[in-house]
């Protein structure tokens, strides 16, 4: 284990995992995204990545709805 990096996406159940990362949550200027495997045991591991998409995030404006008096 290590005390650095982001470990809030740990949770490996043995199948494909889906993660959604908002790059705006990270500070600084970056020109690379690094995805890696960290095997802390002396065992051989196989890691596969698929369907990696990098998209521009546009926050949605909140919507407001007023209910009629009888719907409350």
N, C-alpha and C positions, 0 to 999 in steps of 0.2 A: 504494500500500500504506500501511498505517498500523500503528502499534505499540500501539494500544489495542483494547479489545474482545476477543471470543473468536473466534479464527480456526480452532479445531479441527474445524469442520464444513465447511471449504472443500473442494470437490472436485466440480466441475461437469462432467459428461460429456456434456451436451446433452439429456438426458432428464429425467424426473421423478426427484427425489431424495427419499429418506425420512430423516428425522431424528427421534431420540427424545431429548428433553432432560428431565432430572430437575431440577425447579425447586428442590429442596432443596439442590442443588449450588451455588446462588447465595446470597450473604450479603445481609442487609438486609431491609427491608420494601418490598414492591412492590405496586402495584395495577394495573399494566399490563404487557402483553407486546408488544414492538415487533418486527415482522419487516420487513426492508427489503432493498433491492437497492443494491449499491454498484458502479457502473460507472466504473472508473478510466480508461477510454478515451473519447474524444469521439464515441462511437458511440451510436446510439439502441438501447435494450434493451427487451425485453418480459419481464415477470416475472409468473408466475401462482402462486398458492398454492391448495391444495385440501386438504380433509379434515383441517383443523386441529382437534385435540382437546386439551382440557385436562382432565386427570383427577387425582384424588387418588392419590398413590403410597403403597402399603402394602408395606413390605419383607416378604419371605417369610422365615419361620423356616427355618433350615437343617435338613435331614433327616439322620439317622444310620442307617446300615444295617450290620449285622454279618453277615458271610458265614460259612457253615459252613466247617470246616477243609478239607474236600475241594474247596471252590470257590476257594480262594486260589491 
